[in-house]
């Protein structure tokens, strides 16, 4: 049955609501685009700053660490202080970070700018989604969210191509283009979106301690794996970073389990199916981050392709990823969700091996497409199945936790991949042009995906034999 409130709603969006949707879409698209487009500029940035390309992984990991680590606080801020306010604040911070990046004179300033961008992005994405979710009901809500999330997906899909084109001109333009987008989105949000917040969230204390524990914990791990080969894996500094990171993350877990007002529901945190889905989702994002980054480096540094052409090739990965994501909704409702999840994880590893063994462009593109299809299906399917395990009132918290784990794990994995490439080459200076080192990193990533698929195989076989009960339902 349809409530009287829903019957009174118009069948289409008003002009004010359309502008609100446009503003939210522009904001999320800019955040997604800047995360995924920078890969194609790494070789140009390294040349301008006279730095090894592998050291520029901090341009990516700094963004991911700030974005993923701030998500718990961002969710609380949006609920407690208002979704509109949080989105505007986030966009302002994101623009400041963009200007810092565009005017950076060295790598340190660029990394600082990326951290500021990540902080802003962490406020924008959950704020914009919650803002649109609170504006509408029923079908209009579904259509509004689909539009905003579709814009974010488009930004992710077009990231490599846009990044390549801007890198061809000047990599600084990639950051400057955010300024007019933000200056358009901010007033539209202010004028077209009504304030909304969660009264229950205002009673909770801001999760500052938890946020600091997560951010500093993963920063410690990232420093350990990044500097391990330089400082020595058993050096006091590396051990202090690793052990300190573990202690901080352990402190976060202890606080969540003992707190009378935890950020996340204990049953949700301790649900083994949710833990499995989160781990598989993290694997898919790790694969995307490593493959897109090292493919961009390989195509430019070893094959001599210009950034625009390299971006067009990597587009095969991002477009197939975005395309497969749309199929996850239908697959999640089937009785064989776990089978699809296992197959998708295996496809990621198989696609990476095709990329490694490719001797021509056709096979290389085929490998990227197969890998992208697996990444898109696994990533979106784990998100949908996690939602099936979550009470509606806790859906936003579940999304923020899942995304935070994926982003933070990918940041550490990318740092480890860069360190592995430098170790295989014997130093950072030539790792970007050492085909064997780059292929070694991709083979290790494929092995990780294959291990994940083997871990899922018994559950998939069981569910296939019993015709039901995927990981989201069993």
Secondary structure, DSSP 8 states (H G I E B T S, - for coil): ---HHHHHS-SS--HHHHHHHHHHHHHHHHHHHHHHHGGGGHHHHHHHHT--GGGGHHHHHHHHHHHHHHHHHHHHHHHHH-HHHHHHHHHHHHHHHHHHHHT-SSHHHHHHHHHHHHHHHHHHHHHHHHHHHHH--HHHHHHHHHHHHHHHHHHHHHHHHHHHHHHHH-TTHHHHHHHHHHHHHHHHHHHH------HHHHTS---HHHHHHHHHHHHHHHHHHHHHHHH-TTSHHHHHHHHHHHHHHHHHHHHHHH-TT-SS-HHHHT-HHHHHHHHHHHHHHHHHHHHHHHHHHIIIIIT---HHHHHHHHHHHHHHHHHHHTTHHHHHTSTTHHHHHHHHHHHHHHHHHHHHH--SHHHHHHHHHHHHHHHHHHHHHHHHHHHHTS-GGGHHHHHHHHHHHHHHHHHHHHHHHHHHHHHHHTSSSSGGG-HHHHHHHHHHHHHHHHHHHHHHHHHHHHHHHHT---TTT-
